[in-house]
Amino acid sequence: MTETTKTHVILLSCGSFNPITKGHIHMFEKARDHLHKTGRFIVIGGIISPVHDSYGKPGLVSSRHRLIMCQLAVQSSDWVRVDPWECYQDTWQTTCSVLEHHRDLMKRVTGCILSNVNSPSTTPVIGQPQNETRPIYQNTNITDNKPTAIKLLGKVSESLGKICCVRPHNDRFTFVDENANLGTAMRYEEIELRILLLCGSDLLESFCIPGLWKESDMEVIVGDFGIVVVPRDNVDTDRIMNHSSVLRKYKDNIIVVKDDMNHPMSIVSSTKSRLALQHGDGHVVDYLSQPVIDYILQSQLYINTSG
């Protein structure tokens, strides 16, 4: 497949990230590697979206801290970014609403029509010129202004970097959509762009718990968007999918990453990290990156709490 005929993917991971671990970052890397190896996808970005404070999970520290820790964890990554939108809302947001927000945001950022998993775009993916305003990221030294897919990917990556900004010194960060009109002054080659929910097998298994998820939300998440699952703790994902009518219905929309179950990152969790911090366990360095550990110690997080 050529570059323009492959499905271009943004991986979105929602969760508490309380705190964010090396396992979370490993999940992004393994998912991207797997999707690329299929020959059908190009991963152009990753988004970490920490849950709102009102989620109500016991021991959940303030989103201000969790956003900063996430930003520290990905500061060396050139493709994974932290997005504060979910934390900035007035109340807790469903996973479905977060996916829909980012789909709408990407439409504005790229000027693209994002396809659903079951309805690939059959029309050219373009951004129609709205005015004569000079493109935000136009380089006057570039003579070839033909907007190729590579240029689009560069714009998306740069846009994600601008959108997903965290300002640690503010009590409440200010979300500024600097890219609302990005892409509207240019036309792009046709590509298929999708946002896929990235998760561990524990989230997939939660779909089988009666009453935990609205069935209509599950239909949108799995049916319209699709899921990339990185199994943990030798969980049998086929068994999980067979226990849910929605998962069985959209089984083809669920991509299971065949990870090495013996990889040390496959057993890392936020819970183990918090316990290690509370007990002064030196193994915490195996679970968390050093900048995150430094921030936790500086802010005295998790040290005097349980669970």
N, C-alpha and C positions, 0 to 999 in steps of 0.2 A: 504494500500500500504506500502511496505517496504521502508526503507530509500533510497536504491539504485534505486528503480523503480519510485520514485517521480522525478519530474522535478526540477532541481536545478537552481535557478534564481539569477541573479544580476540585481538590479534595477538601471537604469541610468536616471538621471534628468538633462535636459539641460535648460538653461535660463539665464536671466540677473543677478539675485540674487543681486539686486541693491536697498537696501541691502537684504541679506538673512534673513528671518523671522522665527519666531517660527512655522508659518504655513507651511513653507517648510519642516521643520523637522517632524511636525505632519503628513504631507503627506506620508513621508517614513514609519513612524511607523504604520499608518493606513493601508497602502498597504501591509506591511509585515504581519500584523495580519490577514488581509482578506485572503491573499494567503495561509497562514498556515491553516486557518480554513476550506479551501476547501478540505484539505487532499491530494491535488495533487501536492503541491509545497513546496520546502524548499528554503527560501531566505538566501543566503550565503553572500551577500554583497550589499552595496548601493554606488553609485558614484554620486557626484555632479560635474557637468561640466559647469562652468561659460562661458558665451559667449565672443567672441573676442571683443576687443575694437572697431574694425572697423565695428561692427554691426550697429553703427550709431544712436542708440536710444538716443533721447534728455535726457540730465541729467545723462547719463551713466558715472559713475566714473571709473577711471583706473582699469584695471584688477588686478593690484598689490594690490589695496585696497580690491577689491571684493574677491580675493583669500584668503587674510588674514582673512576677516570677515567670510567667509565660514568655514575656518579652525577653527576659534574661536568658531563658532556655533556648530561644531561637535566634539570638543575636548574631550568631555566626552562619545562619542558614541564608542561602540566596533564593529560596523559593517558598519557605513556610513563614507565614505572618500571623500576628495576633490581631483579632478584630474585637473592639470594645462595644459594638452596637448592642449586643444582647444584654450586657451589664448596664447599659445606659437607659434602658427602658424603664417605665414606671413600675413594672411588675414582671414576674417570671414569664418567659416566652416558651411556647412549645417548640420542639425540634422542627416540626413542620413549618412553623412561622419563620424560624431562623433560616431554613433552606429557601423559603419563598422570598425572604428579604434579600438574600445574597443573589438569588436568580435575578430579581428586579434590578439590583445594584449593578450586576455585570452587564445587563442590557444597556444601562446608561453609560457605564465605563467604556464598553467596547463598541457600542452601536450595533451589536449583534442581536440576532434573534436566537435565543437559547432553545435548543430542542429538548423535548422530553425523551425519556428512555424508549417509549413505545411509539413516538411520532417524530422521527428524524426530520429535520427541516428539508423541505423540498423546494424552497425558494432561496435565491442568493442571500447570504448573510451579509448585510451591508448596513452602513450607517448613512442615512440620507443627509446631505448638507442642509443645515438649518440657517446658516448665515455666512457671511464672508470673514468671520473671525479667524485669525491665524490659529492653527492647531497648537495646543498647549505645549507639546513636546517636539515641535518641529525644529530640526537642526538645519540652519541656513547653509552649512557646508556640504550637505548631502544633495547631490544633483539628481539621484534616482529617487523620485518621490512616489514610485509605484508602491501602494500599500500591500505588501506580501503578508503571508501568514506569519512569517518570522517577525516582521515589524509589529504585527498585532500582538504576538506573544510578548514581545519586549514591552509594549505599551501596557499590557495587562499586568506584567510583573512589576513594572514601575508604579502602576496605579495601586496595586495591592500594598506596596511599600508605603505609599503616601496615605492611603486610607487607614491602614492598620497601624496607627501611631499611638504610642502610650507615653504620656507625660507624667513621670513619677512624682514630681513635686506638687501636683495639684491634688486636692482632696477629691474633687470630682472632675474627671477629665472632660475636655470639650471635644466632641466629635464633629469634625469639619469635613464635609464631603467636598473635597477640592476637585472632584472629577465628574461632577454632575453632567457636564457637557462634553466630556472627553469622548472623542470618537464621532461626534455629530458632524464634523466638518470634513470627514474623510470617508472613502469607500474601501471596503475590504474584499479580498477574495473569499469565496464561499468556504466556510469550515463548519463543522459541527462542534458546538461547545456545550459541555454539560457540567453540572455540579453534582458530585457524588458524595453521599454521607459516608465518612470513614469511621469505623467503630471496631471495638473488640467483640468477641463472641458473647461477653456478658450482656451487652446491650441487645444483641440479637436474641438472646435467650429471654430477655425481659419482654419481648413482643408476645411471648407465649403465656404471660401471666394475665389471667382474666381481669378485665377492668382497668389495667394499668395504662394502656394506650387506647385512645379513641380509634375505632376501626377506620373511620374516614381519614384520620391522620396517617395511619399505617398505609392506607391505599395510596396516598399522595407520596409518602416517603419512599416506599418500595416500588410502587407502580409508575410514578412520574419521574422521580429522581434516580433511584437505584442506590445500592449499598455496596461498599467494599468492606469486607470483614477480615480482620486479622485474628485468627483463633488464639486462645490462651489456655494454658493448663490442660492440654490434650482434649479440649472440648470437641465433641462430635457435632459439627455444624449441620450435617445431613439430618441427624436425629432431631435437632432443634427445629429445622425448617419443616419437618414432617408433623410437628406438633401445632402448627399454626396454619389455618386455612389461607390467610393472606400471604404468608411466606411461601406456601406451596404454589399458590396461584401465580406469584411473580418470581418463582425460583430462578428464572433465567436473568433476572435483573439483579441478582445477588452474586457478587464476585468474591469468592473465598480465596484468600492469599495462602498459598501453601508454604507456610513459614517453618523454620526448624524449631520444633517444639522443645528441643533441648537447649536452645539459645538462652543465655542468661537473662535477656530482656523480656522473655516470654512470661516470666514469673514476677516481674517488677510491678508494683502497684502503689497507689497513693497511700493506701492503708498501711502497708508495710513500711513505707517511708516515714509516716507519722509516728508509728510505733518505735522505729529505730531512733528517731529524734528524741522521743520521750525517754528512751532507755539509754541514751548516749552510746548507741551501737555504732561502731566504726563502719559497719557495712552500708551506712547511709550514703557513702561516697559511690557505692555501686548502683544506687537507685536514683540519685539526684545529681545534676551538674553542679560544679563548684560555685558558680555565680548564684545559683538558686539557694544552695546551702548557706552561703555568706549572707544573703538577704534575709533568710529565715532566722539566722542567729542574731543578726543586727536588729531585726524587728521583733525578736522573741515570740515567734509564731510556733504553735503546736507543742512547745516545750512543756507547758504545765497543763495540758489538756489530755483527755483520754480518747482512744478510738481513732 
